[in-house]
């Protein structure tokens, strides 16, 4: 039952980031499984700085793979309260568990209305299928 509830509390962006909003006081941000597969083997992760205030859409870090590099954008505004420092030593964690242990940062959300434009898991799945069909 917990898994289903968690899925309902995860939202996605068109840039393939996710945010787990089960706790707006400490919402996790990461890249989707779809994005991790598209990137290939992640070799380096640039994490944001704790206590940085960010606006929706700001670049908060980057992920580099053997194929390419991508900025990570925050789906909402807020204050970065924690980073996943494990990724500095083991960037491949993103490939193994992009929507679990491979989270990048935690943010204290300042405006929960910014979550309204994000996709739920079902809408995101449809979005990625549409992208692949093009």
PyMOL commands that set and color helices and strands:
alter all, ss='L'
color gray80, all
select helices_A, chain A and resi 2-8+24-26+33-39+86-89+93-96+112-117+121-133
alter helices_A, ss='H'
color red, helices_A
select strands_A, chain A and resi 10-12+17-20+27-31+42-46+53-54+59-65+69-73+78-83+105-109
alter strands_A, ss='S'
color yellow, strands_A
deselect
rebuild
show_as cartoon
